[in-house]
Amino acid sequence: MQNNGIDLSIGYRGTIGGNTVWSATLNGGRYKNRILSIDGVGTFFLGPYSLREQNPVINQIGQPIGAFYGLVADGYYRDSAEAAPFWADGARPGRIKFKDLNGDGNITAADRTIIGSPHPSFTGGVDLGLRRGNWDLSATFFGTFGNKIFNAQKYWYVFRYFDTNVRKDLLTDSWTPTNTNPKYPRLDATDVFSRQFSSYWVEDGSYVRLRNLQLGYNLPPAVIRWIPAARVYLQAENLFTITGYTGIDPALPAAAATGAAGDIRDQFRGIDQGAYPSNRTITIGITTTF
């Protein structure tokens, strides 16, 4: 396996007037991951875990490790005439339409291909600071761009694998003969065709998050006689996230995946199985010395 990339960091510190100091630091990096060889014989192997009866991951020579694997979704079948060529495979009006990549006239596992990568094109952060007199303000932003997320939660809230809660717009934004370009396929408890792993499950995982925002004030020594120095602050963590991802949190934790070779988390990266989201916390505190 080969990894090539670059990291950068640039910062600046300046003043505004006589008693205001500000600073900004940008950190970022990008890398490219590629599998060069496996065992000298095979050209690919699937991921370490299946989700129910399907495996969403392939490791293939020339591609990044842990790439997503499945059919290519191409909208929905409009009517019976459009679904007819693939009727025996399970196509029906309102079900997800898949591309017949090998051109054999059937939708099968042979039509699967790489449908996304969990690896970002760029990750970066910005640290900002401002100090004026006894006041100080700091903020930290972090973002990741270009990575994909395999939203396995769609098993439950779209395809009803079990009788579970669903998204609140499932009823109003599912396919009907008069709503042919919706978010979800036709409501059909028997539709195992549409729930085949495909690009329909893959979403853009890019996001920007305000990780930390802190406002502080250094108390003058005379305020509290028995404390020589003190600083009070108000801090917010994970205050907001800007993302197009429809899941709960695009910042997924590393999967707990191990195998014969040890740590194999990179083979199961970017798969959202319902991880607990990052907490938003507000803290009021004081730091001091005696």
VMD Tcl script that draws the C-alpha trace (Angstrom):
set ca {
  {0.00 0.00 0.00}
  {1.22 3.50 -0.81}
  {0.44 6.80 0.89}
  {1.51 10.12 -0.58}
  {0.56 13.46 0.87}
  {1.49 16.84 2.15}
  {0.92 18.74 5.41}
  {1.14 22.48 5.87}
  {0.95 24.99 8.65}
  {1.09 28.75 8.40}
  {0.51 31.32 11.08}
  {0.55 35.05 11.64}
  {0.56 37.25 14.69}
  {-0.12 40.98 14.55}
  {-1.35 43.99 16.44}
  {-4.20 46.43 16.01}
  {-3.52 49.76 17.64}
  {-1.55 49.72 20.83}
  {-3.17 47.04 23.00}
  {-4.93 44.55 20.69}
  {-3.09 41.42 19.60}
  {-4.51 38.90 17.15}
  {-3.28 35.65 15.66}
  {-4.34 33.13 13.04}
  {-2.94 29.69 12.26}
  {-3.96 27.44 9.39}
  {-3.17 23.73 9.48}
  {-4.06 21.36 6.69}
  {-3.11 18.31 4.76}
  {-4.09 15.91 2.03}
  {-3.01 12.43 1.07}
  {-3.63 9.79 -1.54}
  {-3.92 6.16 -0.58}
  {-3.56 3.30 -3.06}
  {-3.28 -0.48 -2.77}
  {-0.29 -1.71 -4.81}
  {-0.48 -5.46 -4.29}
  {-2.28 -8.04 -2.18}
  {-0.81 -11.54 -2.28}
  {0.62 -11.74 -5.78}
  {-2.43 -13.65 -6.99}
  {-5.71 -11.93 -6.16}
  {-6.67 -8.42 -7.23}
  {-9.17 -7.66 -4.47}
  {-10.78 -8.82 -1.26}
  {-13.93 -7.64 0.46}
  {-14.12 -5.76 3.73}
  {-13.85 -7.48 7.12}
  {-17.53 -7.20 8.06}
  {-20.91 -7.55 6.42}
  {-23.86 -5.39 7.38}
  {-26.67 -7.89 7.64}
  {-26.38 -9.85 4.39}
  {-24.27 -7.38 2.39}
  {-20.67 -6.12 2.39}
  {-20.18 -2.42 1.57}
  {-16.36 -2.47 1.26}
  {-13.81 -3.68 -1.25}
  {-10.02 -3.52 -1.15}
  {-8.79 -3.57 -4.73}
  {-5.43 -3.04 -6.39}
  {-5.09 0.50 -7.71}
  {-7.84 1.81 -5.42}
  {-7.85 3.23 -1.88}
  {-8.19 0.89 1.06}
  {-11.72 0.55 2.38}
  {-13.44 1.81 -0.80}
  {-17.23 1.54 -0.91}
  {-18.63 -1.11 -3.23}
  {-22.05 -1.58 -4.71}
  {-24.46 -0.90 -7.56}
  {-24.81 2.49 -9.22}
  {-28.18 4.11 -8.52}
  {-29.73 6.05 -11.39}
  {-32.98 7.50 -10.06}
  {-36.23 5.52 -9.90}
  {-38.14 3.42 -12.41}
  {-40.88 5.71 -13.76}
  {-43.35 3.05 -14.87}
  {-43.79 -0.61 -15.70}
  {-42.46 -0.14 -19.23}
  {-39.13 1.20 -17.94}
  {-38.88 -1.54 -15.31}
  {-39.86 -4.35 -17.71}
  {-36.33 -5.29 -18.93}
  {-35.31 -5.99 -15.32}
  {-38.66 -7.16 -13.95}
  {-37.36 -10.64 -13.17}
  {-34.56 -9.10 -11.08}
  {-37.04 -7.15 -8.95}
  {-37.47 -3.85 -10.79}
  {-40.83 -2.15 -10.25}
  {-42.18 1.40 -10.66}
  {-40.88 3.57 -7.82}
  {-38.01 1.29 -6.91}
  {-34.41 2.42 -7.26}
  {-33.12 2.13 -10.79}
  {-29.64 0.58 -11.10}
  {-27.21 0.73 -14.00}
  {-26.54 -2.49 -15.89}
  {-22.79 -1.89 -16.04}
  {-21.81 -5.13 -17.74}
  {-24.66 -4.91 -20.27}
  {-25.92 -8.45 -19.80}
  {-29.56 -7.40 -19.44}
  {-29.74 -8.18 -15.72}
  {-29.11 -6.36 -12.45}
  {-26.85 -8.65 -10.45}
  {-23.78 -8.58 -8.21}
  {-21.71 -8.48 -11.41}
  {-22.81 -4.85 -11.87}
  {-21.19 -3.70 -8.63}
  {-18.32 -1.24 -8.76}
  {-16.50 1.22 -6.53}
  {-19.01 3.89 -5.49}
  {-16.99 6.11 -3.17}
  {-14.01 6.55 -0.89}
  {-13.97 7.39 2.82}
  {-10.65 9.19 2.44}
  {-10.84 13.01 2.36}
  {-9.28 15.16 -0.33}
  {-8.31 17.72 2.31}
  {-8.54 18.16 6.07}
  {-7.70 21.36 7.83}
  {-8.24 23.62 10.77}
  {-8.05 27.29 11.65}
  {-7.09 28.66 15.07}
  {-8.01 32.29 15.73}
  {-7.06 34.39 18.72}
  {-7.73 37.95 19.86}
  {-6.53 39.70 23.01}
  {-7.37 43.21 24.13}
  {-6.54 44.39 27.62}
  {-7.78 41.80 30.09}
  {-10.10 40.20 27.54}
  {-9.23 37.31 25.21}
  {-11.22 35.43 22.59}
  {-10.20 32.23 20.76}
  {-11.86 29.95 18.24}
  {-10.92 26.66 16.56}
  {-12.54 25.48 13.34}
  {-11.97 22.07 11.76}
  {-13.10 20.73 8.41}
  {-12.81 17.70 6.18}
  {-13.64 17.76 2.48}
  {-14.16 15.24 -0.30}
  {-14.72 12.13 1.82}
  {-17.80 9.96 1.46}
  {-19.90 8.31 4.16}
  {-21.76 5.03 3.73}
  {-24.97 5.75 5.62}
  {-25.91 2.30 6.88}
  {-28.69 3.87 8.98}
  {-30.82 3.80 5.84}
  {-31.34 0.12 6.56}
  {-33.71 1.19 9.32}
  {-35.26 4.55 8.49}
  {-35.65 4.09 4.71}
  {-35.82 0.38 3.95}
  {-37.47 -0.77 7.20}
  {-35.27 -3.84 7.69}
  {-37.02 -4.06 11.06}
  {-40.09 -2.24 12.35}
  {-38.23 0.82 13.59}
  {-38.68 4.56 13.73}
  {-38.29 6.32 10.39}
  {-37.43 9.78 9.13}
  {-40.30 12.21 9.58}
  {-40.41 12.99 5.84}
  {-40.52 9.35 4.68}
  {-44.26 9.46 4.04}
  {-44.33 12.83 2.28}
  {-41.12 12.48 0.25}
  {-41.34 8.90 -1.06}
  {-42.04 7.93 -4.68}
  {-45.60 8.00 -5.92}
  {-46.97 8.20 -9.49}
  {-47.33 11.96 -8.96}
  {-44.02 12.43 -7.11}
  {-41.42 10.84 -9.35}
  {-38.32 12.68 -8.12}
  {-38.43 12.22 -4.33}
  {-35.81 11.58 -1.68}
  {-36.91 8.00 -1.01}
  {-38.14 5.06 -3.13}
  {-41.71 3.84 -3.09}
  {-42.98 2.66 0.29}
  {-43.00 -1.11 -0.06}
  {-42.24 -3.53 2.76}
  {-41.40 -6.27 0.20}
  {-38.82 -4.17 -1.68}
  {-35.55 -6.04 -1.22}
  {-34.44 -4.90 -4.68}
  {-33.97 -1.24 -3.74}
  {-32.10 -1.96 -0.53}
  {-29.18 -3.56 -2.33}
  {-26.05 -1.63 -1.44}
  {-25.55 1.10 -4.00}
  {-24.48 4.70 -4.46}
  {-27.89 5.62 -2.97}
  {-26.38 4.80 0.43}
  {-23.28 6.97 -0.14}
  {-23.30 10.64 0.84}
  {-20.86 13.52 0.91}
  {-19.23 13.53 4.35}
  {-17.63 16.99 4.10}
  {-18.18 19.32 7.03}
  {-16.88 22.36 8.88}
  {-17.26 22.48 12.67}
  {-16.62 25.12 15.28}
  {-14.86 22.86 17.72}
  {-14.09 25.40 20.39}
  {-15.02 28.98 21.18}
  {-13.76 30.62 24.36}
  {-14.14 34.07 25.86}
  {-11.97 34.88 28.87}
  {-11.26 37.73 31.26}
  {-8.21 38.11 33.50}
  {-9.28 39.53 36.83}
  {-7.07 42.30 38.19}
  {-5.15 41.20 41.33}
  {-6.99 43.71 43.49}
  {-10.42 42.20 42.81}
  {-9.90 39.21 45.11}
  {-7.19 39.97 47.65}
  {-6.34 36.38 48.55}
  {-6.04 35.23 44.93}
  {-2.99 36.73 43.19}
  {-4.21 35.90 39.66}
  {-7.41 34.51 38.20}
  {-9.09 34.12 34.83}
  {-12.79 33.44 34.27}
  {-14.00 32.06 30.97}
  {-17.04 30.93 29.02}
  {-16.39 28.07 26.62}
  {-18.49 26.31 24.00}
  {-17.47 23.07 22.29}
  {-18.95 21.73 19.04}
  {-21.16 24.79 18.83}
  {-22.24 24.22 15.23}
  {-21.50 22.06 12.19}
  {-22.01 22.96 8.54}
  {-22.61 19.85 6.42}
  {-24.85 18.35 3.79}
  {-24.76 14.91 5.39}
  {-28.21 13.66 6.40}
  {-27.02 11.49 9.27}
  {-26.68 12.58 12.88}
  {-22.97 13.44 12.81}
  {-20.48 13.40 9.91}
  {-17.52 13.17 12.34}
  {-17.58 9.40 12.72}
  {-15.40 7.65 15.30}
  {-12.97 4.97 14.20}
  {-14.59 1.56 14.01}
  {-13.51 -1.06 16.55}
  {-12.20 -3.46 13.90}
  {-9.46 -6.01 14.45}
  {-8.38 -9.10 12.55}
  {-5.54 -11.55 12.15}
  {-3.27 -8.68 11.11}
  {-4.28 -6.59 14.12}
  {-5.81 -3.16 13.62}
  {-7.92 -3.12 10.44}
  {-9.99 0.01 11.11}
  {-9.00 1.49 7.74}
  {-11.02 -1.26 6.06}
  {-14.18 -0.11 7.78}
  {-13.75 3.64 7.72}
  {-16.59 6.07 7.02}
  {-19.46 3.65 7.64}
  {-22.19 5.16 9.78}
  {-23.90 2.49 11.87}
  {-25.38 4.95 14.32}
  {-22.47 6.26 16.38}
  {-23.32 8.59 19.25}
  {-22.86 12.18 18.03}
  {-20.37 14.69 19.40}
  {-21.69 16.51 22.44}
  {-22.29 20.24 22.42}
  {-21.07 21.52 25.77}
  {-21.12 24.93 27.42}
  {-18.67 25.50 30.28}
  {-18.14 28.33 32.72}
  {-14.87 28.13 34.60}
  {-12.15 29.86 36.54}
  {-8.41 29.21 36.56}
  {-6.21 30.57 39.30}
  {-2.94 30.21 41.18}
  {-2.30 30.47 44.90}
}
mol new
graphics top color blue
foreach p $ca { graphics top sphere $p radius 0.5 }
foreach p [lrange $ca 0 end-1] q [lrange $ca 1 end] { graphics top cylinder $p $q radius 0.2 }
display resetview
